[in-house]
Amino acid sequence: MATTNIWQQFKALVPEGVRVVATITTNNGNGTSQVELQDGSVITVKGESVAGGQKVFVQNGEMRGAAPSLAQYEVEI
């Protein structure tokens, strides 16, 4: 049943958790992978669907899918 609460409808549009782009360093063979974040730190995430060296989206400690390899710029405001 669809909710008529406007706040709940708005929250449904925004994904929960932070989504980051990381680079796969190793697929562990047990359903997890090692990924390197943009700051150089390495974490373990769930999922092995993307090959090593490729970029992925990581959300809530889980691989969400392949990410495009695009140029990235950081701007301080």
MOWOGI-V528614 format. One record per residue. N is the residue number from 0. PSI is psi in whole degrees, -180 to 180 (* if undefined). BURIAL is # if it has 16 or more other C-alpha atoms within 10 Angstrom, else .. Layout:
N;PSI;BURIAL, N;PSI;BURIAL
This chain:
0;131;., 1;142;., 2;149;., 3;-1;., 4;117;., 5;-39;., 6;-43;., 7;-38;., 8;-41;., 9;-46;., 10;-32;., 11;-22;., 12;-26;., 13;123;., 14;145;., 15;147;., 16;168;., 17;135;., 18;126;#, 19;160;#, 20;132;#, 21;166;#, 22;130;#, 23;126;#, 24;-39;#, 25;137;#, 26;124;#, 27;-15;., 28;1;., 29;22;., 30;4;., 31;164;#, 32;153;#, 33;132;#, 34;148;#, 35;125;#, 36;170;#, 37;-26;., 38;1;., 39;-9;., 40;152;., 41;131;., 42;163;., 43;133;#, 44;160;#, 45;139;#, 46;147;#, 47;24;#, 48;-8;., 49;139;#, 50;160;., 51;145;., 52;-12;., 53;159;., 54;145;#, 55;158;#, 56;133;#, 57;128;#, 58;127;#, 59;40;., 60;17;#, 61;138;#, 62;125;#, 63;-12;#, 64;172;#, 65;144;#, 66;148;#, 67;148;., 68;88;., 69;158;., 70;143;., 71;138;., 72;144;., 73;128;., 74;130;., 75;135;., 76;*;.
